[in-house]
Amino acid sequence: MPKHPDFIKIHARFIKQYGKEKGNDLYFAWLKKKGYDDTKPFPGGKEKKEFRCSV
């Protein structure tokens, strides 16, 4: 299953910072540790707390 665009960006940052092999290893270890599913959007939403409307 393809990665969600949020996780494509995160994976690219791991590769850029650590190199291809170590970046892949660290990325998948991070996913497992946090319990994230890279086929779904990154948890937390895009709205910041300050900008939410409290009605």
N, C-alpha and C positions, 0 to 999 in steps of 0.2 A: 504494500500500500504506500502511496506517495506521502512525502512529508508535507505538513502544513507550512505555508510561507513564513510564519513566525519562526518555526524551528529551522527552516532553511537558512535564515539569516544568522541564527544562533550557532548553527553547525559551521557556517562559513567563518564566523569569528573564532571558534575553537581551532579550525584548520589554520587560519592566518596567524594566530598567536603561538600555537604549539607545533605546527607542521602536520602533514597529512596523517601519518601513522599514530603519533601520540595524540593528536587532536581528535581523531576518531575514537580512540580508546577512552579518552577523558569525556568526550561528549556522551557516549553511551553509558559510561559509569555515572555521569551526572543525571541522565534521564532515569536510570534505575534507582539511584539514591533518592531523587525527588519524587519518583512515581509519576512522571509526566508521560503522556501519550503524544508522540510527535506527529500523529495523523490528525489531531484535533488542535484547535486554537490554544495559544498559550494562556494558562489560567490567570485570572485577575482582572480581565476586562481592560478596555482602553481608556475609560474615563478615570480621571483622578478624583480623589475624595473631595478636593476643594471645589470642583466644578459640578458636582452632582446637585441637582435641585431637590431640596427637601420641602415637599409640599405637605 
